Every structure is written in C-alpha cells, then in structure tokens.
C-alpha cells in the first residue's frame, strides 16, 4: 500500500493516537492512548482516495457492541482513534441483514480527507471491539460519488480475518443512492485489488444491480423498505439500490494476510448515471486465540 498522510477533522477530547501492535486474537491490534484497545480489528481500505475530497466514517455497534474506529497511516502504522463520539449517536439503520439498529452513544466517527500533494492515496479504516469485545457492527461511509472520472469505479478492500470468519456473520455491503442523486447503483466483487473485472463464481458474476431483482448475486432483497439514518436525516432505500452478501463460514484464509483481501467496486448500471451514494458494510468479529501475528503488515 502507498504511504498516506491525511487530515482528520475531530473533537480533540475524543480523538487519540492509535499505536498498533501484534494481533493475536483474529485481527489487527490497536491501542489508543485513552485506554481503548482491541485485538480483533477489521480493516477496510478506501483505495485511491482523491485529493481534496472529505469522507466521513461511522462505526455503529449492533446489540450492545462498542466499536472503536481507527484511521491509520499504512506506512507508519500510526493514526487516530475514535470511541463514543456524541456526533455519531443518532446514526442508525434498518437493513435486511441486521433488522433495526438503533442509535447509540457508543458509536465512533472520524471525518478525514486526502491532504497530500498526491492526487490519490489509500486510507485504512480499522474497527474493533472496545476491550476486545465480540460482536457485529456497521461501518457507514459518506460523501462517496460515482463520477465520469472513476474509471472502473470506486474500489474498497476488506481484509478477511480469522475473527470475521469465526463470527459466522456474512460480509454484506450496501450501496444506497444518496438523497436526490440520480445514480443507479451497481456493485461487484473484483477478481483482485489490481484486476477490477468482476469475479465469477459458479459461472455467475458476483455483482448486484438492483437488489431483489434477477441481476444480483447471492442472498438479496429489495431495499425500498429499508433505511439508514445519518446526521442529515433518514435515507430511504429504493428499488435500484444494491447489496452483496458474501458468506464467510468455512473460508480458508492464507497464512499471509495480504492475500486475504476482497475488493468491491462501486459504479452505476452501464456507467450511465452519476451522483452521490452511501456505502454500508455489515461485519462481525470475535477474538480467536493463536491467530497469526500481523504487526506491520499493511
């Protein structure tokens, strides 16, 4: 990964330096200087973030799970943590794989941007449970947009960890049209991080145009009866929104964690429409004793 330097906009009392250490419980370990710590971190990489753009990431726990969110420099393995961010307390959701997820004072949030001279950089977001807690969570990413300059599309890579596999929770990704945007979302699983063509499993491309329709892989339902609540209000789903759910139970991981990334590409149907969208990851994590040490392996 490329080294990143980023500007994080935050409330100083709630954001602290993150000092990653060896992972021995199924994921990435992070220790924050306010005492927040986890060893079961799940990493999502925003690939090739454009200079000058600002994104917001919010981690919302499910069923009492207390998430800690870290934004890390992939070269130095240092960055910033967020835990129990008041501005994120109203974030909530009602999605097919989660049911109703109410707002919580335990939610974490970071607003960040690429402030380097480089036009594109990779930024890592890592979510774990406070005190190594097990559970499920949503990672909500705002300010994403499909544009003519995207090429194949926006890509996001998820590092599949032993803790994710052991949790039994499928990795589910939702792409929802934002507000009055005219974008018709389409997402797919790429062959790899460098090969952004759609992956094929059992003769079918792993993609989703309209959830609940015929051109959608795996388990899915129409999203027009579901919604996500963010700072500006409740965003309803509609019939053209997309979802992909990837079962992880029984997945055999490579000993080298760098070989365990799944990359998802966000675009529009036939790349005919543009506009903002909301991206939501639903994931689970548990501690796994004896998991491989991944210190410094970004």
FENWOVEN-V831821 format. One record per helix or strand of 3 or more residues. SS is the DSSP state (2 for helix, 1 for strand). FROM is the first residue (numbers start at 1). TO is the last residue. If there is no record, write none. Layout:
ss = <SS,SS>
from = <FROM,FROM>
to = <TO,TO>
//
This chain:
ss = <1,2,1,1,1,1,1,1,2,1,1,1,1,2,1,1,2,1,1,1,1,1,2,1,2,1>
from = <6,12,15,28,37,54,67,78,86,92,99,108,120,130,135,154,162,171,185,227,233,242,257,261,269,275>
to = <9,14,21,32,51,62,72,83,88,95,101,114,129,132,146,159,167,177,190,230,236,246,259,268,271,285>
//
